[in-house]
Amino acid sequence: MDSTSTRRRATRAKLYEAAVTLIAEQGFSATTVDEIAERAGVAKGTVYYNFKSKTELFEELLRHGVGLLTASLREAADATAARGGTRVEALDAMIRAGLVFIDRYQAFTQLYVAELWRTNRAWQDTLLVVRQDAVAVVEGVLRHGVEEGELSPEIDIPLTAAALVGMVLVAALDWKAFQPERSLDEVHGALSLLLHGRVSGRRD
């Protein structure tokens, strides 16, 4: 990669960080390009050099953030497969990877979850695409687990995948907002029990 591309990637990363922090604090409509530029430490023209509009910046921010999450989930699944782990172990590793991501990118996660509930946004189609990218990684692990006989053929794969991703997102945000004294290991342990179906206390 040449120096120009490296500099542009670094500039975009600063703009993403500035935008996600400001929009999480005060909302999309209230956030101006001038504020984003000031927070990022660049000229206003730099924002428009990299993005045609604030809306395009936000769309690319969604793609960038969810892309990082998707890559984290995929890496966790691939690492488990490489060491000969089961599909359930892969799902457990993906839960942890999701929590690590949210711990690191809390502002983005808050913003992403909030946008999932909004309608009539200009970036709605982009949001649906990037959401499906993340969910599809979990679907793949579930599908292989069913095909290999490790998981029940009764599983509704799309809904179960969405439920697992949603569980991690909501539990992690609750952790950060209301139970910050808990460690990542504690939160992962609680969600792992759910994954393994051990919350009833029965050991069949």
C-alpha positions as CSV (number, residue, x, y, z in Angstrom):
1,M,0.0,0.0,0.0
2,D,1.5,3.4,-1.0
3,S,1.8,6.3,1.4
4,T,-1.1,8.2,0.0
5,S,-3.5,5.3,0.6
6,T,-2.1,4.8,4.1
7,R,-2.6,8.5,4.9
8,R,-6.2,8.4,3.5
9,R,-7.0,5.3,5.6
10,A,-5.6,7.0,8.7
11,T,-7.7,10.2,7.9
12,R,-10.8,8.2,7.4
13,A,-10.2,6.3,10.7
14,K,-10.0,9.7,12.5
15,L,-13.2,10.9,10.9
16,Y,-15.0,7.6,11.8
17,E,-14.0,7.9,15.4
18,A,-15.0,11.6,15.6
19,A,-18.3,11.0,13.9
20,V,-19.3,8.0,15.9
21,T,-18.5,9.8,19.2
22,L,-20.4,12.9,18.3
23,I,-23.4,11.2,16.8
24,A,-23.7,8.9,19.8
25,E,-23.6,11.9,22.1
26,Q,-26.0,14.2,20.3
27,G,-27.6,12.4,17.4
28,F,-27.1,12.5,13.6
29,S,-29.2,15.6,12.8
30,A,-27.5,17.7,15.6
31,T,-24.0,16.8,14.5
32,T,-22.4,19.1,11.9
33,V,-19.6,18.5,9.5
34,D,-17.7,21.3,11.1
35,E,-17.9,19.5,14.5
36,I,-16.7,16.2,13.0
37,A,-13.8,18.0,11.3
38,E,-12.9,19.8,14.5
39,R,-13.1,16.6,16.6
40,A,-11.0,14.8,14.1
41,G,-8.4,17.6,14.0
42,V,-8.7,18.1,10.2
43,A,-10.0,20.9,7.9
44,K,-13.7,20.8,6.9
45,G,-12.6,20.4,3.3
46,T,-10.9,17.1,4.3
47,V,-14.2,15.7,5.3
48,Y,-15.7,16.5,1.8
49,Y,-12.6,15.2,0.1
50,N,-13.1,11.8,1.6
51,F,-17.0,11.8,1.7
52,K,-19.5,13.5,-0.5
53,S,-21.8,14.3,2.5
54,K,-22.4,13.6,6.1
55,T,-24.9,10.9,5.1
56,E,-22.2,9.1,3.0
57,L,-19.8,9.4,5.9
58,F,-22.3,7.8,8.2
59,E,-23.0,5.0,5.7
60,E,-19.3,4.3,5.4
61,L,-19.0,4.4,9.2
62,L,-21.6,1.7,9.4
63,R,-19.8,-0.4,6.8
64,H,-16.5,0.1,8.5
65,G,-17.7,-0.7,12.1
66,V,-19.8,-3.8,11.2
67,G,-17.1,-4.9,8.9
68,L,-14.7,-5.0,11.9
69,L,-17.3,-6.9,14.0
70,T,-17.9,-9.4,11.1
71,A,-14.1,-10.0,10.7
72,S,-13.8,-10.6,14.5
73,L,-16.6,-13.2,14.4
74,R,-15.1,-14.9,11.4
75,E,-11.6,-15.0,12.9
76,A,-13.0,-16.6,16.1
77,A,-14.8,-19.3,14.1
78,D,-11.8,-20.0,11.9
79,A,-9.4,-20.2,14.8
80,T,-11.7,-22.7,16.6
81,A,-12.0,-24.8,13.4
82,A,-8.2,-24.7,13.0
83,R,-7.6,-26.3,16.4
84,G,-10.3,-28.9,15.8
85,G,-12.9,-27.4,18.0
86,T,-16.7,-28.1,17.7
87,R,-19.3,-25.9,16.2
88,V,-20.6,-25.0,19.7
89,E,-17.1,-24.1,20.7
90,A,-16.9,-21.9,17.7
91,L,-20.2,-20.1,18.6
92,D,-18.9,-19.7,22.2
93,A,-15.7,-18.1,20.8
94,M,-17.7,-15.8,18.6
95,I,-19.7,-14.7,21.6
96,R,-16.5,-13.7,23.3
97,A,-15.2,-12.0,20.2
98,G,-18.4,-10.0,20.0
99,L,-18.0,-8.9,23.6
100,V,-14.4,-7.9,23.1
101,F,-15.4,-5.8,20.1
102,I,-18.2,-4.1,22.0
103,D,-15.9,-3.5,24.9
104,R,-13.5,-1.7,22.5
105,Y,-16.1,0.1,20.4
106,Q,-18.9,0.9,22.8
107,A,-19.9,4.2,21.2
108,F,-20.2,2.5,17.8
109,T,-22.2,-0.4,19.2
110,Q,-24.7,2.0,20.9
111,L,-25.1,3.9,17.7
112,Y,-25.5,0.8,15.6
113,V,-28.2,-0.7,17.9
114,A,-30.1,2.5,18.0
115,E,-30.1,2.8,14.2
116,L,-31.4,-0.8,13.9
117,W,-34.7,0.4,15.4
118,R,-35.1,3.5,13.2
119,T,-36.9,3.6,9.9
120,N,-36.9,5.8,6.8
121,R,-33.2,6.5,7.1
122,A,-31.3,7.2,3.9
123,W,-28.8,4.4,4.9
124,Q,-31.5,1.8,5.7
125,D,-30.4,-0.4,2.8
126,T,-26.8,-0.2,3.9
127,L,-27.7,-1.1,7.4
128,L,-29.6,-4.2,6.3
129,V,-26.7,-5.4,4.2
130,V,-24.0,-5.0,6.9
131,R,-26.3,-6.5,9.5
132,Q,-26.7,-9.6,7.3
133,D,-23.0,-9.8,6.7
134,A,-22.5,-10.3,10.5
135,V,-25.4,-12.6,11.0
136,A,-24.3,-14.7,8.0
137,V,-21.1,-15.7,9.7
138,V,-23.1,-17.2,12.6
139,E,-25.5,-18.8,10.2
140,G,-22.6,-20.5,8.5
141,V,-21.4,-22.1,11.7
142,L,-25.0,-23.2,12.7
143,R,-25.6,-24.7,9.2
144,H,-22.4,-26.7,9.3
145,G,-23.3,-27.9,12.8
146,V,-26.6,-29.1,11.6
147,E,-25.1,-30.8,8.6
148,E,-22.5,-32.6,10.7
149,G,-25.1,-33.8,13.2
150,E,-23.7,-31.7,16.1
151,L,-26.7,-29.4,16.3
152,S,-30.4,-30.2,16.1
153,P,-32.0,-30.2,12.6
154,E,-34.9,-28.4,14.2
155,I,-32.9,-25.2,14.5
156,D,-34.3,-22.2,12.7
157,I,-30.9,-21.1,11.4
158,P,-31.6,-17.5,10.4
159,L,-33.6,-16.7,13.5
160,T,-31.2,-18.5,15.8
161,A,-28.2,-16.6,14.3
162,A,-30.0,-13.3,14.7
163,A,-30.9,-14.2,18.3
164,L,-27.3,-15.0,19.1
165,V,-26.0,-11.7,17.6
166,G,-28.8,-9.8,19.3
167,M,-28.1,-11.5,22.7
168,V,-24.5,-10.4,22.6
169,L,-25.3,-6.8,21.5
170,V,-28.0,-6.2,24.2
171,A,-26.2,-8.1,27.0
172,A,-23.0,-6.2,26.3
173,L,-24.7,-2.8,26.3
174,D,-26.5,-3.6,29.5
175,W,-23.2,-4.6,31.0
176,K,-21.6,-1.3,30.0
177,A,-24.5,0.8,31.1
178,F,-25.7,-0.9,34.3
179,Q,-23.2,-3.5,35.4
180,P,-19.8,-2.0,34.6
181,E,-18.2,-3.6,37.6
182,R,-18.5,-7.0,35.9
183,S,-15.5,-8.3,34.0
184,L,-15.6,-9.5,30.4
185,D,-15.0,-13.0,31.6
186,E,-18.1,-12.9,33.9
187,V,-20.3,-11.6,31.1
188,H,-18.9,-14.2,28.7
189,G,-19.5,-16.9,31.3
190,A,-23.1,-16.0,31.7
191,L,-23.8,-16.0,28.0
192,S,-21.9,-19.2,27.5
193,L,-24.3,-20.9,30.0
194,L,-27.2,-19.8,27.8
195,L,-25.5,-21.1,24.7
196,H,-24.9,-24.5,26.3
197,G,-28.4,-24.7,27.6
198,R,-27.4,-25.0,31.3
199,V,-29.5,-22.2,32.9
200,S,-32.1,-24.7,34.1
201,G,-29.7,-26.5,36.4
202,R,-30.4,-29.9,34.9
203,R,-27.5,-32.1,33.7
204,D,-29.0,-34.6,31.3
